[in-house]
Amino acid sequence: MNDHILEMRSITKTFPGVKALSDVTIQVERGEVHAICGENGAGKSTLMKVLSGVYPHGDYEGQIILEGEEVTFGSIRDSEKAGVVIIHQELALSPYLSIAENIFLGNERKSGLLIDWNATNVQAAELLRRVGLRENPATKIMDIGVGKQQLVEIAKAMSKDVKLLILDEPTAALNDEDSAHLLDLIRGLRDQGVTCIIISHKLNEIRAIANHVTVIRDGQVIETLDLQSGEVSEDRIIKGMVGRELTNRYPERESHIGAEVLRIENWTVHHPQQHDRVVVDHANVVVRAGEVVGIAGLMGAGRTELAMSVFGHSYGSNISGQLYLDGNPIEAKSTGAAIRHGIAYATEDRKKYGLNLIEDIKRNISLAGLPKLAPNGWVDGNRETVVANDYRRSMRIKAPSVAVKTGTLSGGNQQKVVLSKWMFTEPEVLILDEPTRGIDVGAKFEIYGIINQLVDAGKAVIVISSELPELLGICDRIYTLAEGRITGDFPVADATPETLIRYMTLEKD
């Protein structure tokens, strides 16, 4: 007989205008890694928020059975007392506090009424050792990378005597090395008896680490698959997620490459605070009409710094070099000037820089192109609504209306709002920085189709991605970037993962 640490029975959760979960039942065995897959908006994160008390008892229908007993969590604090800890995709760490302070925030180590800082730092150091970090517990969170911050979150969870650890897209923002380290840590936690639930769109990671995977589609459980046999393929999981065979991950496109649109020449950028530090070093990039150009590089290679500095000097200091549009030199020293010249940049961090999450879909879509809606100085509200609805339909944004707050959308739908915003400006050059990070295979396919539509219309597209198969699947040419320098320029027919990695790791002479 299976030993189930968790059963969620007939969970139904409704928001105004939409049923997010409908009669969901799931069982998780003690000491396993259980994956949950589904398209963006399928209800995965909603289900975990029900489990962890973010949506309290009484706010949903159904039962949660933990270790054989029904539980009714009224808050996250209640679920944590029971040993259920959730780590959200957006890490909940204070950048200005130390690692130790973050680990025990709300769970302070005290001596009488005062915090015992010696005990705090000693216990923090032990927890850091368990997750494989050697950082000084007094180090501020802002001074460590995202991969290490993810490990601090796990150390924080372990400080609460975790029995069931929920990880929502834990590797979405990590490079391959950090992802591999995190997966090894999850395996170690499983071996120590900690049950883990992991939400992820990276199917290769799920197959590598999970014992079972539950597929959710449109708020309902489709199936639970046993991955231990090794017979469940990624394509089999995808079929459950999207409801059909997805025989090709990348839509086919006929290339019709035309004349040069954008040329970046001898582009050099210095760090915004450390003015003597070069982050982009005499880069030269050319993009033509109807062409998708990829930029491949390791974390810290200067990919985002290059893109943001080209987009109106929105990053960096002491920027030098020249931009040419259709062969003519241009000055684009502000984001407004870049937009007027037909350059758009969709940021890798859509929540922080790409969207106003407390505003509705309509305002987010119109924001970058407001002058088009205000020929007389006043925004035409009716026209704004029409435009937003057109994009909601054409981009298949899952929302009942354009009045919905953007922060309530899934990651994939938020990304479609970002793309809609920039497409409304009718750019000649669209720079997409990690456009499919944290979204599912079905939404990725749709975004690839949008990219194809843009280049078919004669636009030039630059795609920055950490996923080499993605670049090889959608690009015409790929530049490699290492330590701020362009190290290679490959037609996609001549590019292989091995070649790209070799040029991505070239060191300065």
Disulfide bonds with the S-S distance in Angstrom:
none
